[in-house]
């Protein structure tokens, strides 16, 4: 301690190497060499420690603003981590009720879907370059030929006449060039004026840089488009200045500008702002980068898989990507890398300067309370214009919600959603409406019709025989008297702000809900997946409806993610409550009000499988009696198989 | 003069060490376990010059090492605790998944700049360890190894999320 005090005068002088000090040292040295050395060295140590403190303290004070921001961000990130922990890290309960279920092959093989697109084995992710050509719908996809996890990515390929019965074809593109040696990643197709196809896709180069490459069919007269040629001048685009080498991917389908050029957009990020870069081209080989972005939204992170397309304001049909004009709105959609959610917004496109603005900036692209195609598991989605039937069709990647050990054991991972038509909701003007393509009806086998009145707190078995492959269309009415009682009674409080995720799931009972179907249920309901409406009486005494799927009791297994998904659904005056549910083994797709709100879930029952799978109708409301009119079809398999000469 | 030179040299060395260590410090501050994060990263020679991706890759290496160590422990337990065979079989499968699927997926994803798949692999490592542990129904011989894996998985995930 004495030595410290003796040294304080030295440290308090900002510069320990000043002239006066150095003059002192030789004197003391001459007098007492060893002790002085010790003192000097320990002094130096303290100096250095003090300097360390200054340096790190300066680091925090000089960047005080920045540091606060970082700390807030890191708190947000931590919060993001813990939120995701709830959803994406398996909540393992030690309550003894849920046992560690060793998956056996019987349980795992049941999970494979019968009529959703999935490869024969291994991992799949983003849909790529969907298109219709010479009588065939083509579907390409990110594929790992070697494992049931992401990696070694190539382009898989399949064709179909009807978007439902798919035939596997050989791989379309593999990493055989320096500019895609580390991955042949997502891309989109464009039809040129002469009807020929160009494909733009992202390559991860041999140096891990993300670049855009051009490819086209080797033989345009081959309707199966088996072989693809990569442009000898690839890459056609490299990351521009100011954009990270690994933040530049997923080029869109091009659209024609009024000036007659082709225009594309590519997603990226600048710090934490998601951005949409714009490039013009005449030949898809050389490009001019526009100075302005199509759009950007702060704090949304990296924008992947951007999609940009027009929708008709007045007609229920699809539009070619190049259509513009007063009868049209434009959709900007992006996949948020940070949250794994696809968001879209409706807005206006200004072709002369290649910019777009949302109709409602408070729910801009990527805002957490903004619009989503799907409130469940649905990512990297992409639309294409189907010139065959004048529709815009949406593909979405549906990943697994189970453990990777289970994926490795069962030998596959991921499916695609059933392709959906997409149009603007002409009644609300504020959201899109999606619906499974009509062609899926060709899988419908036998059906049964039901009309049931279900009192409060009732669960009714619905006898449909086998219940793992179903198409259910249902209409619900709340008994008028009950509604009037509840509405008229001022003492019945408006429900606190409800949300599917935060209001406790399907077992929490309200005056007017939840009610709906429990799918993939076993007889004793030890496993079941409710898909339901929850109707609330809002503070303004107006009815507000929500559509949810509760997977928290879908399985006894504890190494699976089991969230409650869902959202508010607009129900207009005079409309009945309608829902459609597609059940296909480990995937459930729910559509409310004709597709205003959609929810896709992955579900992995251990007991409610094979002959034990049942269907229930339930009404868990406290006060209301529900009338349900519905039809249930058994669904055939799509028998997706490798293409052979017999298939022509 | 010699003394002054030594002083200057020492101070410079310390300042260099200090400023390099603060990248690890800054990064680890934003993870759920600062001390664990710092000790793991400092113990690796690459740590002092790594960027965020590099730090993530170091920790993924640690996950691989820990999984390998745990798998060896599991293999040894078959003879010592034959009554635990069923649980050990599950654990063996789970830890092999970490080594053969989670780790390569995470390394490839982070190296190639698509960190979300790296996050998946890292989260899964923690899940597999937890599921293995639960299989012993409270009488696990692997508890401290499980806890280490869960902790390292959480720290690594926080760092991978910085890349998103």
Boltz contact constraints between the chains, C-beta under 6 A:
constraints:
  - contact:
      token1: [A, 22]
      token2: [B, 4]
      max_distance: 6.0
  - contact:
      token1: [A, 25]
      token2: [B, 3]
      max_distance: 6.0
  - contact:
      token1: [A, 44]
      token2: [B, 7]
      max_distance: 6.0
  - contact:
      token1: [A, 44]
      token2: [B, 10]
      max_distance: 6.0
  - contact:
      token1: [A, 48]
      token2: [B, 11]
      max_distance: 6.0
  - contact:
      token1: [A, 48]
      token2: [B, 14]
      max_distance: 6.0
  - contact:
      token1: [A, 52]
      token2: [B, 18]
      max_distance: 6.0
  - contact:
      token1: [A, 74]
      token2: [B, 30]
      max_distance: 6.0
  - contact:
      token1: [A, 77]
      token2: [B, 161]
      max_distance: 6.0
  - contact:
      token1: [A, 81]
      token2: [B, 158]
      max_distance: 6.0
  - contact:
      token1: [A, 89]
      token2: [B, 123]
      max_distance: 6.0
  - contact:
      token1: [A, 90]
      token2: [B, 127]
      max_distance: 6.0
  - contact:
      token1: [A, 92]
      token2: [B, 130]
      max_distance: 6.0
  - contact:
      token1: [A, 100]
      token2: [B, 131]
      max_distance: 6.0
  - contact:
      token1: [A, 100]
      token2: [B, 134]
      max_distance: 6.0
  - contact:
      token1: [A, 100]
      token2: [B, 135]
      max_distance: 6.0
  - contact:
      token1: [A, 102]
      token2: [B, 90]
      max_distance: 6.0
  - contact:
      token1: [A, 149]
      token2: [B, 101]
      max_distance: 6.0
  - contact:
      token1: [A, 149]
      token2: [B, 105]
      max_distance: 6.0
  - contact:
      token1: [A, 150]
      token2: [B, 105]
      max_distance: 6.0
  - contact:
      token1: [A, 150]
      token2: [B, 117]
      max_distance: 6.0
  - contact:
      token1: [A, 151]
      token2: [B, 105]
      max_distance: 6.0
  - contact:
      token1: [A, 151]
      token2: [B, 108]
      max_distance: 6.0
  - contact:
      token1: [A, 182]
      token2: [B, 112]
      max_distance: 6.0
  - contact:
      token1: [A, 204]
      token2: [B, 112]
      max_distance: 6.0
  - contact:
      token1: [A, 208]
      token2: [B, 112]
      max_distance: 6.0
  - contact:
      token1: [A, 246]
      token2: [B, 113]
      max_distance: 6.0
  - contact:
      token1: [A, 301]
      token2: [B, 164]
      max_distance: 6.0
  - contact:
      token1: [A, 337]
      token2: [B, 116]
      max_distance: 6.0
  - contact:
      token1: [A, 337]
      token2: [B, 164]
      max_distance: 6.0
  - contact:
      token1: [A, 338]
      token2: [B, 164]
      max_distance: 6.0
  - contact:
      token1: [A, 403]
      token2: [B, 127]
      max_distance: 6.0
  - contact:
      token1: [A, 404]
      token2: [B, 97]
      max_distance: 6.0
  - contact:
      token1: [A, 404]
      token2: [B, 101]
      max_distance: 6.0
  - contact:
      token1: [A, 404]
      token2: [B, 102]
      max_distance: 6.0
  - contact:
      token1: [A, 404]
      token2: [B, 124]
      max_distance: 6.0
  - contact:
      token1: [A, 405]
      token2: [B, 93]
      max_distance: 6.0
  - contact:
      token1: [A, 405]
      token2: [B, 94]
      max_distance: 6.0
  - contact:
      token1: [A, 405]
      token2: [B, 97]
      max_distance: 6.0
  - contact:
      token1: [A, 405]
      token2: [B, 128]
      max_distance: 6.0
  - contact:
      token1: [A, 408]
      token2: [B, 97]
      max_distance: 6.0
  - contact:
      token1: [A, 408]
      token2: [B, 101]
      max_distance: 6.0
  - contact:
      token1: [A, 559]
      token2: [B, 131]
      max_distance: 6.0
